[in-house]
Amino acid sequence: MLTIALTKGRILDETLPLLEGAGIRPEEDMRTSRRLVFATNRDNVRLVVLRGSDVPTYVKRGVADFGVVGKDMLLEVGPDDLYELLDLGIAKCRLMTAGPVDADPVVGKKRVATKFTEVARRFYAEQREQVEIVKLYGAMEVAPLLGLADEIVDIVDTGNTLKANGLEPRQWIADISSRLVVNRAAFKTENQPLMQLAQSFAEQLGQNLGGEN
Ligand code: AMP
């Protein structure tokens, strides 16, 4: 049995056509069902829908054979025990810093609100900027509005969410897209169904299978 861990939301929507292209169809509509584990038309493949931050955990522990997850999450949790096989080129966006439009310079240590605390820690350290990081779990845009933080590190696509909250993008941190990841140990065991599926994704995308992080 192959278990594929998918990230719910936008990434799931954009992964379904790739699965379909590989001949895998869930037995129910995954976007409307409340179910979390789905059988498919292929007896040996099941799909599980998770939060992006949990996908690497399931794959690292070998409970899921594959994961489809945003590069933002991979940057945050680190590459241990995971191979990044393919850049699926979906759910593209950027990780950026952002702050209030026309903000005055910050006096003292800048406070940065984000759910990407590790990414932020590394980024500001590389900039040689001392900051205080405030961990949030969502709606980072609210933090500068209410005075919880001077700046945020967040995902930006069109920039509309920032704009609607009086914020503007500042510094680029990374380009993001969804990746197909596999457990390092599982990948080395020459598991045929696993390799065939990975190959099918690669062919649809016109890529060669990778193995980099
Ligand atoms: P936008 O207003 O188009 O810049 O979208 C910004 C918001 O949508 C962010 O706060 C994210 O939470 C979410 N978002 C946009 N693109 C993605 C993506 N590719 N993956 C995950 N979340 C995204």
Residues whose N, C-alpha, C, O or C-beta is under 5 A from the ligand:
A	BS01	AMP	A91 K92 C93 I155 V156 D157 T158 G159 N160 T161 L162
